[in-house]
Amino acid sequence: MQIQSHILTTIPVFSIDDTMEKVIRFFKTTTFSHVAVIDDNRLLGMISENDFKTFEKGKKIEDYKFNLEAFYVSSETLWLDVLEVFAKNDANIVPILDKNQFFVGYYDLADIVGVFIGTPFFTEPGGILVVAKGLSDYSFSEIAQIVESNNAKLYGAFITEIASDVAQITLKITSANLNEIIQSFRRYNYSILYGNDNDLFLEDLKERSNYLDKYLNV
């Protein structure tokens, strides 16, 4: 799945010699968590809105260079890895570098979440199961085998939580009736945390994503 069409080039960047007054103005007029500082089109780091209260108008960005955060993705980074960078850095904007390490633009979290919501995992009809099993006991090959042995197809599966050495796995399955699949998972000692035939869980995910999108665009 390609996300390069979502690269943004209209969001400002700053140079190390710019005043903090410009940065303060940027954060006051946007909802972005960070903004890039570049030199000769190369990324020096990201200024965080979390440091906003320490900014002094009369100083330059250079005075805060040790506060710059170092994170970015390349223009070839896969969308799941891009989402990971957003999450690890508590950011809603991520800088993008080309193969020569030159700054080319940003990804906005709302755009990348929108790409995720547009995948068949969300758009195709089917049912949602959330199962759980010990980290050393489950396997995705086994999960796929359980689903397919019941004449269904697996649209997607991802680990949504790990706690106390137990993995929680969310599945999207092309089946209108999940009862037999649920019973099969239980025979393989999976706990069933959620199962539905009416896409209620899917609708809840969509609503949460829509709320996130609205929040990011306030």
Backbone as JSON Lines, residues from 0, in Angstrom:
{"i":0,"aa":"M","n":[0.84,-1.19,0.0],"ca":[0.0,0.0,0.0],"c":[0.88,1.25,0.0]}
{"i":1,"aa":"Q","n":[0.69,2.09,-0.99],"ca":[1.53,3.27,-1.17],"c":[0.96,4.47,-0.39]}
{"i":2,"aa":"I","n":[1.83,5.2,0.29],"ca":[1.39,6.38,1.03],"c":[2.13,7.64,0.59]}
{"i":3,"aa":"Q","n":[3.0,7.5,-0.43],"ca":[3.81,8.65,-0.85],"c":[2.96,9.82,-1.35]}
{"i":4,"aa":"S","n":[1.75,9.53,-1.82],"ca":[0.88,10.6,-2.3],"c":[0.4,11.49,-1.16]}
{"i":5,"aa":"H","n":[0.64,11.05,0.08],"ca":[0.21,11.82,1.25],"c":[1.33,12.68,1.83]}
{"i":6,"aa":"I","n":[2.45,12.77,1.15],"ca":[3.54,13.63,1.63],"c":[3.09,15.09,1.54]}
{"i":7,"aa":"L","n":[3.25,15.81,2.63],"ca":[2.85,17.23,2.71],"c":[4.07,18.13,2.6]}
{"i":8,"aa":"T","n":[3.97,19.11,1.73],"ca":[5.08,20.06,1.55],"c":[4.68,21.49,1.89]}
{"i":9,"aa":"T","n":[3.46,21.66,2.39],"ca":[2.95,23.0,2.68],"c":[3.14,23.41,4.14]}
{"i":10,"aa":"I","n":[3.55,22.47,4.99],"ca":[3.77,22.78,6.4],"c":[5.16,23.37,6.57]}
{"i":11,"aa":"P","n":[5.3,24.44,7.34],"ca":[6.59,25.13,7.44],"c":[7.7,24.28,8.04]}
{"i":12,"aa":"V","n":[8.93,24.68,7.76],"ca":[10.13,24.19,8.45],"c":[10.89,25.42,8.91]}
{"i":13,"aa":"F","n":[11.82,25.23,9.83],"ca":[12.59,26.35,10.35],"c":[14.08,26.06,10.21]}
{"i":14,"aa":"S","n":[14.85,27.13,10.19],"ca":[16.3,26.98,10.19],"c":[16.83,27.24,11.59]}
{"i":15,"aa":"I","n":[18.05,26.81,11.83],"ca":[18.64,26.93,13.16],"c":[18.8,28.39,13.59]}
{"i":16,"aa":"D","n":[18.82,29.31,12.61],"ca":[19.0,30.73,12.92],"c":[17.68,31.47,13.11]}
{"i":17,"aa":"D","n":[16.56,30.8,12.9],"ca":[15.26,31.45,13.08],"c":[15.01,31.75,14.56]}
{"i":18,"aa":"T","n":[14.17,32.74,14.8],"ca":[13.85,33.1,16.18],"c":[12.78,32.18,16.74]}
{"i":19,"aa":"M","n":[12.78,32.04,18.04],"ca":[11.76,31.23,18.69],"c":[10.39,31.89,18.58]}
{"i":20,"aa":"E","n":[10.36,33.18,18.3],"ca":[9.07,33.85,18.13],"c":[8.29,33.21,16.97]}
{"i":21,"aa":"K","n":[9.0,32.83,15.89],"ca":[8.35,32.18,14.75],"c":[7.8,30.81,15.15]}
{"i":22,"aa":"V","n":[8.57,30.1,15.96],"ca":[8.14,28.77,16.41],"c":[6.91,28.9,17.31]}
{"i":23,"aa":"I","n":[6.94,29.86,18.21],"ca":[5.81,30.09,19.11],"c":[4.55,30.39,18.31]}
{"i":24,"aa":"R","n":[4.7,31.23,17.29],"ca":[3.56,31.58,16.44],"c":[3.01,30.35,15.72]}
{"i":25,"aa":"F","n":[3.93,29.48,15.28],"ca":[3.51,28.25,14.59],"c":[2.66,27.37,15.5]}
{"i":26,"aa":"F","n":[3.14,27.13,16.71],"ca":[2.41,26.24,17.61],"c":[1.1,26.87,18.1]}
{"i":27,"aa":"K","n":[1.04,28.17,18.16],"ca":[-0.2,28.83,18.57],"c":[-1.29,28.74,17.51]}
{"i":28,"aa":"T","n":[-0.88,28.57,16.26],"ca":[-1.85,28.6,15.16],"c":[-2.09,27.23,14.52]}
{"i":29,"aa":"T","n":[-1.48,26.17,15.06],"ca":[-1.68,24.82,14.52],"c":[-1.9,23.85,15.67]}
{"i":30,"aa":"T","n":[-2.26,22.63,15.33],"ca":[-2.42,21.57,16.33],"c":[-1.32,20.52,16.2]}
{"i":31,"aa":"F","n":[-0.25,20.83,15.48],"ca":[0.83,19.86,15.29],"c":[1.68,19.74,16.55]}
{"i":32,"aa":"S","n":[2.16,18.52,16.78],"ca":[2.95,18.24,17.98],"c":[4.41,18.64,17.83]}
{"i":33,"aa":"H","n":[4.9,18.75,16.58],"ca":[6.3,19.03,16.32],"c":[6.44,19.88,15.05]}
{"i":34,"aa":"V","n":[7.64,20.37,14.84],"ca":[7.98,21.03,13.59],"c":[9.47,20.81,13.34]}
{"i":35,"aa":"A","n":[9.85,20.73,12.07],"ca":[11.22,20.37,11.71],"c":[12.15,21.58,11.67]}
{"i":36,"aa":"V","n":[13.39,21.32,12.05],"ca":[14.47,22.3,11.91],"c":[15.47,21.71,10.91]}
{"i":37,"aa":"I","n":[15.76,22.47,9.84],"ca":[16.66,21.95,8.8],"c":[17.81,22.93,8.55]}
{"i":38,"aa":"D","n":[18.86,22.41,7.97],"ca":[20.01,23.22,7.56],"c":[20.49,22.68,6.22]}
{"i":39,"aa":"D","n":[20.48,23.53,5.2],"ca":[20.86,23.1,3.85],"c":[20.02,21.89,3.41]}
{"i":40,"aa":"N","n":[18.74,21.97,3.75],"ca":[17.74,20.94,3.41],"c":[18.0,19.59,4.08]}
{"i":41,"aa":"R","n":[18.79,19.58,5.14],"ca":[19.01,18.36,5.91],"c":[18.41,18.54,7.31]}
{"i":42,"aa":"L","n":[17.76,17.5,7.78],"ca":[17.06,17.57,9.05],"c":[18.03,17.6,10.23]}
{"i":43,"aa":"L","n":[17.86,18.61,11.09],"ca":[18.65,18.7,12.31],"c":[17.9,18.07,13.49]}
{"i":44,"aa":"G","n":[16.58,18.12,13.43],"ca":[15.77,17.56,14.5],"c":[14.4,18.19,14.52]}
{"i":45,"aa":"M","n":[13.6,17.77,15.5],"ca":[12.23,18.24,15.62],"c":[12.03,18.99,16.93]}
{"i":46,"aa":"I","n":[11.41,20.16,16.84],"ca":[11.03,20.9,18.04],"c":[9.67,20.39,18.5]}
{"i":47,"aa":"S","n":[9.54,20.1,19.79],"ca":[8.3,19.57,20.33],"c":[7.44,20.66,20.96]}
{"i":48,"aa":"E","n":[6.15,20.58,20.71],"ca":[5.21,21.51,21.32],"c":[5.18,21.34,22.84]}
{"i":49,"aa":"N","n":[5.61,20.17,23.32],"ca":[5.64,19.93,24.76],"c":[6.59,20.88,25.49]}
{"i":50,"aa":"D","n":[7.57,21.42,24.76],"ca":[8.53,22.35,25.37],"c":[8.08,23.8,25.25]}
{"i":51,"aa":"F","n":[6.85,23.98,24.8],"ca":[6.35,25.32,24.47],"c":[6.55,26.33,25.62]}
{"i":52,"aa":"K","n":[6.29,25.9,26.84],"ca":[6.34,26.83,27.97],"c":[7.75,27.32,28.26]}
{"i":53,"aa":"T","n":[8.76,26.63,27.75],"ca":[10.15,27.05,28.0],"c":[10.67,27.99,26.92]}
{"i":54,"aa":"F","n":[9.9,28.19,25.84],"ca":[10.37,29.01,24.74],"c":[10.4,30.49,25.11]}
{"i":55,"aa":"E","n":[11.45,31.19,24.7],"ca":[11.56,32.63,24.91],"c":[11.65,33.3,23.54]}
{"i":56,"aa":"K","n":[10.78,34.27,23.3],"ca":[10.68,34.92,21.99],"c":[12.0,35.5,21.51]}
{"i":57,"aa":"G","n":[12.77,36.05,22.41],"ca":[13.99,36.74,22.01],"c":[15.15,35.83,21.65]}
{"i":58,"aa":"K","n":[15.01,34.55,21.87],"ca":[16.1,33.63,21.59],"c":[15.94,33.0,20.21]}
{"i":59,"aa":"K","n":[17.02,32.33,19.76],"ca":[16.99,31.64,18.48],"c":[16.84,30.13,18.71]}
{"i":60,"aa":"I","n":[16.46,29.44,17.64],"ca":[16.32,27.99,17.74],"c":[17.65,27.35,18.16]}
{"i":61,"aa":"E","n":[18.75,27.95,17.74],"ca":[20.06,27.42,18.09],"c":[20.23,27.3,19.6]}
{"i":62,"aa":"D","n":[19.6,28.21,20.36],"ca":[19.68,28.16,21.81],"c":[18.98,26.94,22.39]}
{"i":63,"aa":"Y","n":[18.15,26.29,21.58],"ca":[17.4,25.12,22.04],"c":[17.79,23.86,21.27]}
{"i":64,"aa":"K","n":[18.94,23.88,20.63],"ca":[19.32,22.77,19.75],"c":[19.46,21.45,20.5]}
{"i":65,"aa":"F","n":[19.75,21.51,21.8],"ca":[19.88,20.27,22.56],"c":[18.52,19.69,22.93]}
{"i":66,"aa":"N","n":[17.45,20.44,22.67],"ca":[16.09,19.94,22.9],"c":[15.5,19.26,21.66]}
{"i":67,"aa":"L","n":[16.21,19.35,20.54],"ca":[15.67,18.78,19.3],"c":[15.55,17.26,19.41]}
{"i":68,"aa":"E","n":[14.43,16.76,18.94],"ca":[14.18,15.31,18.96],"c":[14.54,14.71,17.6]}
{"i":69,"aa":"A","n":[15.17,13.55,17.63],"ca":[15.65,12.93,16.4],"c":[14.76,11.76,15.99]}
{"i":70,"aa":"F","n":[13.82,12.0,15.1],"ca":[13.04,10.91,14.51],"c":[12.59,11.33,13.11]}
{"i":71,"aa":"Y","n":[12.45,10.35,12.24],"ca":[12.04,10.59,10.86],"c":[11.74,9.26,10.2]}
{"i":72,"aa":"V","n":[11.17,9.32,9.01],"ca":[11.02,8.13,8.18],"c":[11.59,8.45,6.81]}
{"i":73,"aa":"S","n":[11.83,7.41,6.02],"ca":[12.27,7.64,4.65],"c":[11.07,7.63,3.72]}
{"i":74,"aa":"S","n":[11.25,8.09,2.52],"ca":[10.15,8.11,1.55],"c":[9.76,6.7,1.14]}
{"i":75,"aa":"E","n":[10.56,5.69,1.51],"ca":[10.26,4.3,1.18],"c":[9.71,3.52,2.38]}
{"i":76,"aa":"T","n":[9.6,4.15,3.53],"ca":[9.14,3.45,4.73],"c":[7.7,2.98,4.55]}
{"i":77,"aa":"L","n":[7.42,1.73,4.94],"ca":[6.08,1.18,4.84],"c":[5.14,1.85,5.84]}
{"i":78,"aa":"W","n":[3.85,1.87,5.5],"ca":[2.89,2.64,6.29],"c":[2.77,2.13,7.73]}
{"i":79,"aa":"L","n":[2.91,0.82,7.96],"ca":[2.85,0.31,9.32],"c":[4.03,0.81,10.15]}
{"i":80,"aa":"D","n":[5.2,0.87,9.52],"ca":[6.39,1.39,10.22],"c":[6.25,2.89,10.47]}
{"i":81,"aa":"V","n":[5.59,3.59,9.56],"ca":[5.34,5.02,9.77],"c":[4.44,5.21,10.99]}
{"i":82,"aa":"L","n":[3.39,4.39,11.11],"ca":[2.51,4.47,12.28],"c":[3.28,4.21,13.57]}
{"i":83,"aa":"E","n":[4.25,3.28,13.51],"ca":[5.06,2.98,14.69],"c":[5.89,4.2,15.11]}
{"i":84,"aa":"V","n":[6.43,4.94,14.15],"ca":[7.21,6.14,14.47],"c":[6.31,7.19,15.12]}
{"i":85,"aa":"F","n":[5.09,7.35,14.59],"ca":[4.13,8.27,15.23],"c":[3.94,7.88,16.69]}
{"i":86,"aa":"A","n":[3.68,6.61,16.94],"ca":[3.35,6.15,18.29],"c":[4.54,6.28,19.24]}
{"i":87,"aa":"K","n":[5.72,5.88,18.79],"ca":[6.9,5.89,19.67],"c":[7.29,7.3,20.07]}
{"i":88,"aa":"N","n":[6.98,8.28,19.23],"ca":[7.42,9.65,19.5],"c":[6.28,10.57,19.93]}
{"i":89,"aa":"D","n":[5.12,9.96,20.2],"ca":[3.97,10.74,20.65],"c":[3.76,11.97,19.75]}
{"i":90,"aa":"A","n":[3.76,11.71,18.44],"ca":[3.72,12.79,17.45],"c":[2.51,12.64,16.53]}
{"i":91,"aa":"N","n":[2.05,13.75,16.0],"ca":[1.01,13.69,14.96],"c":[1.54,14.19,13.62]}
{"i":92,"aa":"I","n":[2.85,14.4,13.57],"ca":[3.51,14.79,12.33],"c":[4.92,14.19,12.33]}
{"i":93,"aa":"V","n":[5.33,13.67,11.17],"ca":[6.63,13.0,11.07],"c":[7.35,13.5,9.82]}
{"i":94,"aa":"P","n":[8.64,13.87,9.93],"ca":[9.4,14.33,8.76],"c":[9.82,13.15,7.88]}
{"i":95,"aa":"I","n":[9.96,13.42,6.59],"ca":[10.33,12.4,5.62],"c":[11.63,12.82,4.94]}
{"i":96,"aa":"L","n":[12.57,11.87,4.84],"ca":[13.83,12.11,4.15],"c":[13.92,11.21,2.93]}
{"i":97,"aa":"D","n":[14.57,11.7,1.87],"ca":[14.77,10.88,0.68],"c":[16.01,10.0,0.84]}
{"i":98,"aa":"K","n":[16.38,9.27,-0.2],"ca":[17.5,8.33,-0.1],"c":[18.83,9.02,0.13]}
{"i":99,"aa":"N","n":[18.9,10.34,-0.16],"ca":[20.11,11.12,0.08],"c":[20.07,11.87,1.41]}
{"i":100,"aa":"Q","n":[19.05,11.54,2.21],"ca":[18.86,12.15,3.54],"c":[18.46,13.62,3.47]}
{"i":101,"aa":"F","n":[17.87,14.03,2.35],"ca":[17.34,15.38,2.24],"c":[15.88,15.4,2.67]}
{"i":102,"aa":"F","n":[15.49,16.49,3.32],"ca":[14.11,16.66,3.78],"c":[13.19,16.85,2.58]}
{"i":103,"aa":"V","n":[12.08,16.09,2.55],"ca":[11.14,16.22,1.42],"c":[9.73,16.61,1.85]}
{"i":104,"aa":"G","n":[9.42,16.51,3.15],"ca":[8.08,16.88,3.6],"c":[7.71,16.16,4.88]}
{"i":105,"aa":"Y","n":[6.4,16.11,5.13],"ca":[5.89,15.49,6.35],"c":[4.79,14.49,6.01]}
{"i":106,"aa":"Y","n":[4.56,13.55,6.95],"ca":[3.32,12.78,7.01],"c":[2.5,13.3,8.19]}
{"i":107,"aa":"D","n":[1.2,13.44,7.96],"ca":[0.26,13.83,9.01],"c":[-0.43,12.55,9.5]}
{"i":108,"aa":"L","n":[-0.5,12.38,10.82],"ca":[-1.09,11.18,11.4],"c":[-2.5,10.93,10.89]}
{"i":109,"aa":"A","n":[-3.3,11.98,10.78],"ca":[-4.69,11.81,10.34],"c":[-4.75,11.2,8.94]}
{"i":110,"aa":"D","n":[-3.83,11.58,8.07],"ca":[-3.81,11.03,6.71],"c":[-3.46,9.55,6.72]}
{"i":111,"aa":"I","n":[-2.47,9.16,7.53],"ca":[-2.03,7.77,7.54],"c":[-3.07,6.87,8.21]}
{"i":112,"aa":"V","n":[-3.72,7.39,9.24],"ca":[-4.83,6.65,9.84],"c":[-5.94,6.46,8.81]}
{"i":113,"aa":"G","n":[-6.19,7.48,8.0],"ca":[-7.19,7.38,6.95],"c":[-6.86,6.3,5.94]}
{"i":114,"aa":"V","n":[-5.57,6.14,5.62],"ca":[-5.14,5.07,4.71],"c":[-5.46,3.71,5.34]}
{"i":115,"aa":"F","n":[-5.16,3.57,6.64],"ca":[-5.43,2.33,7.35],"c":[-6.92,2.0,7.34]}
{"i":116,"aa":"I","n":[-7.75,3.0,7.59],"ca":[-9.2,2.78,7.63],"c":[-9.73,2.39,6.26]}
{"i":117,"aa":"G","n":[-9.01,2.74,5.21],"ca":[-9.45,2.42,3.86],"c":[-9.04,1.04,3.39]}
{"i":118,"aa":"T","n":[-8.37,0.25,4.22],"ca":[-7.94,-1.09,3.81],"c":[-9.11,-2.06,3.88]}
{"i":119,"aa":"P","n":[-9.0,-3.21,3.17],"ca":[-10.06,-4.22,3.22],"c":[-10.38,-4.71,4.63]}
{"i":120,"aa":"F","n":[-9.4,-4.61,5.54],"ca":[-9.66,-5.01,6.93],"c":[-10.89,-4.29,7.46]}
{"i":121,"aa":"F","n":[-11.07,-3.03,7.05],"ca":[-12.2,-2.24,7.52],"c":[-13.36,-2.2,6.53]}
{"i":122,"aa":"T","n":[-13.05,-2.2,5.24],"ca":[-14.09,-1.92,4.25],"c":[-14.85,-3.15,3.78]}
{"i":123,"aa":"E","n":[-14.23,-4.34,3.84],"ca":[-14.9,-5.53,3.34],"c":[-15.84,-6.12,4.4]}
{"i":124,"aa":"P","n":[-16.97,-6.71,3.97],"ca":[-17.89,-7.32,4.93],"c":[-17.27,-8.55,5.58]}
{"i":125,"aa":"G","n":[-17.68,-8.82,6.8],"ca":[-17.14,-9.97,7.51],"c":[-17.32,-9.81,9.0]}
{"i":126,"aa":"G","n":[-16.65,-10.63,9.76],"ca":[-16.78,-10.58,11.21],"c":[-15.45,-10.3,11.87]}
{"i":127,"aa":"I","n":[-15.53,-9.86,13.1],"ca":[-14.35,-9.54,13.9],"c":[-14.27,-10.5,15.08]}
{"i":128,"aa":"L","n":[-13.08,-11.05,15.28],"ca":[-12.8,-11.85,16.47],"c":[-11.59,-11.25,17.18]}
{"i":129,"aa":"V","n":[-11.64,-11.23,18.49],"ca":[-10.47,-10.88,19.29],"c":[-10.17,-12.09,20.18]}
{"i":130,"aa":"V","n":[-9.01,-12.7,19.96],"ca":[-8.64,-13.91,20.71],"c":[-7.37,-13.64,21.51]}
{"i":131,"aa":"A","n":[-7.1,-14.51,22.46],"ca":[-5.91,-14.34,23.3],"c":[-5.29,-15.7,23.59]}
{"i":132,"aa":"K","n":[-3.95,-15.71,23.65],"ca":[-3.22,-16.94,23.98],"c":[-1.81,-16.54,24.42]}
{"i":133,"aa":"G","n":[-1.14,-17.41,25.13],"ca":[0.2,-17.14,25.62],"c":[1.16,-16.83,24.49]}
{"i":134,"aa":"L","n":[2.1,-15.94,24.74],"ca":[3.05,-15.5,23.72],"c":[3.81,-16.67,23.1]}
{"i":135,"aa":"S","n":[4.14,-17.67,23.89],"ca":[4.9,-18.8,23.38],"c":[4.02,-19.89,22.79]}
{"i":136,"aa":"D","n":[2.7,-19.7,22.83],"ca":[1.79,-20.76,22.43],"c":[1.05,-20.5,21.12]}
{"i":137,"aa":"Y","n":[0.89,-19.25,20.73],"ca":[0.12,-18.95,19.52],"c":[1.06,-18.85,18.32]}
{"i":138,"aa":"S","n":[0.48,-18.96,17.13],"ca":[1.22,-18.67,15.9],"c":[0.21,-18.2,14.86]}
{"i":139,"aa":"F","n":[0.65,-17.31,13.98],"ca":[-0.24,-16.81,12.95],"c":[-0.59,-17.91,11.94]}
{"i":140,"aa":"S","n":[0.33,-18.84,11.73],"ca":[0.02,-19.95,10.82],"c":[-1.1,-20.81,11.4]}
{"i":141,"aa":"E","n":[-1.07,-21.02,12.7],"ca":[-2.13,-21.79,13.35],"c":[-3.45,-21.05,13.27]}
{"i":142,"aa":"I","n":[-3.42,-19.74,13.5],"ca":[-4.63,-18.92,13.42],"c":[-5.25,-19.01,12.03]}
{"i":143,"aa":"A","n":[-4.42,-18.86,11.01],"ca":[-4.92,-18.94,9.64],"c":[-5.49,-20.33,9.35]}
{"i":144,"aa":"Q","n":[-4.84,-21.36,9.86],"ca":[-5.31,-22.74,9.63],"c":[-6.67,-22.95,10.27]}
{"i":145,"aa":"I","n":[-6.86,-22.42,11.48],"ca":[-8.15,-22.56,12.18],"c":[-9.26,-21.88,11.38]}
{"i":146,"aa":"V","n":[-8.98,-20.68,10.9],"ca":[-9.99,-19.94,10.13],"c":[-10.31,-20.67,8.83]}
{"i":147,"aa":"E","n":[-9.28,-21.07,8.09],"ca":[-9.49,-21.66,6.77],"c":[-10.08,-23.07,6.85]}
{"i":148,"aa":"S","n":[-9.85,-23.77,7.96],"ca":[-10.44,-25.1,8.12],"c":[-11.95,-25.02,8.28]}
{"i":149,"aa":"N","n":[-12.46,-23.81,8.54],"ca":[-13.9,-23.6,8.65],"c":[-14.46,-22.9,7.42]}
{"i":150,"aa":"N","n":[-13.76,-23.08,6.29],"ca":[-14.21,-22.54,4.99],"c":[-14.38,-21.02,5.01]}
{"i":151,"aa":"A","n":[-13.49,-20.36,5.71],"ca":[-13.49,-18.9,5.75],"c":[-12.09,-18.41,5.36]}
{"i":152,"aa":"K","n":[-11.99,-17.11,5.1],"ca":[-10.71,-16.5,4.76],"c":[-10.36,-15.43,5.79]}
{"i":153,"aa":"L","n":[-9.07,-15.27,6.0],"ca":[-8.57,-14.28,6.95],"c":[-8.16,-13.02,6.19]}
{"i":154,"aa":"Y","n":[-8.88,-11.9,6.43],"ca":[-8.53,-10.64,5.79],"c":[-7.31,-9.99,6.43]}
{"i":155,"aa":"G","n":[-7.18,-10.2,7.73],"ca":[-6.05,-9.59,8.42],"c":[-6.04,-9.96,9.89]}
{"i":156,"aa":"A","n":[-4.86,-9.84,10.51],"ca":[-4.71,-10.12,11.93],"c":[-3.56,-9.3,12.46]}
{"i":157,"aa":"F","n":[-3.73,-8.71,13.61],"ca":[-2.63,-7.98,14.23],"c":[-2.74,-8.04,15.74]}
{"i":158,"aa":"I","n":[-1.59,-7.97,16.38],"ca":[-1.55,-8.01,17.85],"c":[-1.92,-6.63,18.37]}
{"i":159,"aa":"T","n":[-2.98,-6.6,19.17],"ca":[-3.46,-5.32,19.7],"c":[-3.03,-5.06,21.13]}
{"i":160,"aa":"E","n":[-2.54,-6.1,21.82],"ca":[-2.08,-5.9,23.19],"c":[-1.25,-7.09,23.63]}
{"i":161,"aa":"I","n":[-0.24,-6.82,24.44],"ca":[0.54,-7.88,25.1],"c":[0.62,-7.53,26.57]}
{"i":162,"aa":"A","n":[0.14,-8.44,27.41],"ca":[0.16,-8.21,28.86],"c":[0.33,-9.54,29.57]}
{"i":163,"aa":"S","n":[1.23,-9.58,30.54],"ca":[1.47,-10.78,31.34],"c":[1.73,-12.0,30.46]}
{"i":164,"aa":"D","n":[2.55,-11.79,29.41],"ca":[2.94,-12.87,28.5],"c":[1.77,-13.46,27.73]}
{"i":165,"aa":"V","n":[0.7,-12.69,27.59],"ca":[-0.46,-13.12,26.79],"c":[-0.66,-12.13,25.65]}
{"i":166,"aa":"A","n":[-0.8,-12.65,24.43],"ca":[-1.02,-11.8,23.26],"c":[-2.5,-11.72,22.95]}
{"i":167,"aa":"Q","n":[-2.97,-10.51,22.71],"ca":[-4.35,-10.28,22.26],"c":[-4.32,-10.0,20.77]}
{"i":168,"aa":"I","n":[-5.05,-10.77,19.98],"ca":[-4.96,-10.7,18.53],"c":[-6.33,-10.41,17.95]}
{"i":169,"aa":"T","n":[-6.42,-9.37,17.12],"ca":[-7.67,-9.01,16.46],"c":[-7.67,-9.56,15.04]}
{"i":170,"aa":"L","n":[-8.76,-10.24,14.67],"ca":[-8.89,-10.89,13.37],"c":[-10.08,-10.34,12.62]}
{"i":171,"aa":"K","n":[-9.93,-10.15,11.3],"ca":[-11.06,-9.85,10.42],"c":[-11.25,-11.05,9.5]}
{"i":172,"aa":"I","n":[-12.45,-11.63,9.54],"ca":[-12.7,-12.9,8.87],"c":[-13.86,-12.77,7.89]}
{"i":173,"aa":"T","n":[-13.72,-13.35,6.71],"ca":[-14.77,-13.31,5.7],"c":[-15.78,-14.41,5.96]}
{"i":174,"aa":"S","n":[-16.55,-14.23,6.99],"ca":[-17.59,-15.2,7.31],"c":[-18.72,-14.49,8.02]}
{"i":175,"aa":"A","n":[-19.95,-14.8,7.62],"ca":[-21.1,-14.18,8.26],"c":[-21.45,-14.87,9.58]}
{"i":176,"aa":"N","n":[-21.0,-16.09,9.76],"ca":[-21.31,-16.86,10.96],"c":[-20.0,-17.29,11.62]}
{"i":177,"aa":"L","n":[-19.73,-16.75,12.78],"ca":[-18.46,-17.01,13.46],"c":[-18.54,-18.12,14.49]}
{"i":178,"aa":"N","n":[-19.72,-18.66,14.71],"ca":[-19.89,-19.61,15.81],"c":[-18.94,-20.8,15.7]}
{"i":179,"aa":"E","n":[-18.87,-21.43,14.51],"ca":[-18.01,-22.6,14.36],"c":[-16.54,-22.23,14.5]}
{"i":180,"aa":"I","n":[-16.17,-21.06,13.99],"ca":[-14.78,-20.61,14.1],"c":[-14.42,-20.36,15.56]}
{"i":181,"aa":"I","n":[-15.33,-19.75,16.29],"ca":[-15.1,-19.49,17.71],"c":[-14.9,-20.81,18.47]}
{"i":182,"aa":"Q","n":[-15.73,-21.8,18.17],"ca":[-15.6,-23.1,18.85],"c":[-14.26,-23.75,18.51]}
{"i":183,"aa":"S","n":[-13.81,-23.59,17.25],"ca":[-12.51,-24.15,16.86],"c":[-11.37,-23.49,17.63]}
{"i":184,"aa":"F","n":[-11.43,-22.16,17.77],"ca":[-10.39,-21.47,18.53],"c":[-10.38,-21.95,19.98]}
{"i":185,"aa":"R","n":[-11.54,-22.19,20.54],"ca":[-11.59,-22.67,21.92],"c":[-10.97,-24.06,22.04]}
{"i":186,"aa":"R","n":[-11.17,-24.9,21.02],"ca":[-10.58,-26.24,21.06],"c":[-9.05,-26.17,21.03]}
{"i":187,"aa":"Y","n":[-8.54,-25.1,20.43],"ca":[-7.09,-24.89,20.39],"c":[-6.61,-24.04,21.57]}
{"i":188,"aa":"N","n":[-7.45,-23.9,22.58],"ca":[-7.11,-23.21,23.84],"c":[-6.88,-21.71,23.69]}
{"i":189,"aa":"Y","n":[-7.57,-21.1,22.72],"ca":[-7.58,-19.65,22.63],"c":[-8.75,-19.12,23.45]}
{"i":190,"aa":"S","n":[-8.53,-18.03,24.18],"ca":[-9.62,-17.34,24.85],"c":[-10.29,-16.41,23.85]}
{"i":191,"aa":"I","n":[-11.61,-16.36,23.87],"ca":[-12.37,-15.47,22.98],"c":[-12.72,-14.21,23.76]}
{"i":192,"aa":"L","n":[-12.1,-13.09,23.4],"ca":[-12.36,-11.83,24.1],"c":[-13.49,-11.06,23.46]}
{"i":193,"aa":"Y","n":[-13.66,-11.25,22.15],"ca":[-14.73,-10.56,21.44],"c":[-15.04,-11.32,20.16]}
{"i":194,"aa":"G","n":[-16.33,-11.47,19.86],"ca":[-16.75,-12.11,18.62],"c":[-18.11,-11.59,18.23]}
{"i":195,"aa":"N","n":[-18.28,-11.22,16.96],"ca":[-19.57,-10.71,16.53],"c":[-19.83,-11.05,15.08]}
{"i":196,"aa":"D","n":[-21.1,-11.02,14.73],"ca":[-21.5,-11.25,13.35],"c":[-22.0,-9.98,12.68]}
{"i":197,"aa":"N","n":[-22.01,-8.89,13.43],"ca":[-22.65,-7.68,12.93],"c":[-21.71,-6.49,12.78]}
{"i":198,"aa":"D","n":[-20.4,-6.76,12.86],"ca":[-19.41,-5.72,12.67],"c":[-19.52,-4.59,13.69]}
{"i":199,"aa":"L","n":[-20.04,-4.89,14.87],"ca":[-20.15,-3.83,15.88],"c":[-18.78,-3.35,16.33]}
{"i":200,"aa":"F","n":[-17.87,-4.28,16.48],"ca":[-16.51,-3.91,16.88],"c":[-15.85,-3.06,15.8]}
{"i":201,"aa":"L","n":[-16.08,-3.45,14.53],"ca":[-15.53,-2.7,13.41],"c":[-16.08,-1.28,13.39]}
{"i":202,"aa":"E","n":[-17.39,-1.14,13.63],"ca":[-17.99,0.19,13.64],"c":[-17.42,1.02,14.77]}
{"i":203,"aa":"D","n":[-17.15,0.37,15.92],"ca":[-16.55,1.09,17.05],"c":[-15.17,1.6,16.69]}
{"i":204,"aa":"L","n":[-14.37,0.76,15.98],"ca":[-13.05,1.2,15.55],"c":[-13.15,2.38,14.6]}
{"i":205,"aa":"K","n":[-14.12,2.32,13.68],"ca":[-14.3,3.41,12.73],"c":[-14.69,4.7,13.45]}
{"i":206,"aa":"E","n":[-15.61,4.57,14.44],"ca":[-16.03,5.75,15.2],"c":[-14.85,6.37,15.95]}
{"i":207,"aa":"R","n":[-14.03,5.51,16.54],"ca":[-12.86,6.02,17.26],"c":[-11.89,6.71,16.31]}
{"i":208,"aa":"S","n":[-11.73,6.14,15.12],"ca":[-10.83,6.73,14.13],"c":[-11.39,8.05,13.62]}
{"i":209,"aa":"N","n":[-12.71,8.11,13.42],"ca":[-13.33,9.36,12.98],"c":[-13.17,10.44,14.05]}
{"i":210,"aa":"Y","n":[-13.31,10.02,15.33],"ca":[-13.11,10.97,16.42],"c":[-11.69,11.5,16.42]}
{"i":211,"aa":"L","n":[-10.72,10.57,16.22],"ca":[-9.31,10.97,16.17],"c":[-9.08,11.96,15.04]}
{"i":212,"aa":"D","n":[-9.67,11.67,13.89],"ca":[-9.51,12.54,12.74],"c":[-10.05,13.95,13.03]}
{"i":213,"aa":"K","n":[-11.24,14.01,13.66],"ca":[-11.83,15.31,14.01],"c":[-10.97,16.04,15.04]}
{"i":214,"aa":"Y","n":[-10.46,15.27,16.02],"ca":[-9.62,15.87,17.06],"c":[-8.37,16.48,16.47]}
{"i":215,"aa":"L","n":[-7.74,15.75,15.53],"ca":[-6.48,16.22,14.94],"c":[-6.68,17.43,14.07]}
{"i":216,"aa":"N","n":[-7.92,17.64,13.61],"ca":[-8.19,18.76,12.72],"c":[-8.9,19.92,13.39]}
{"i":217,"aa":"V","n":[-8.97,19.87,14.75],"ca":[-9.57,21.0,15.49],"c":[-8.71,22.25,15.31]}
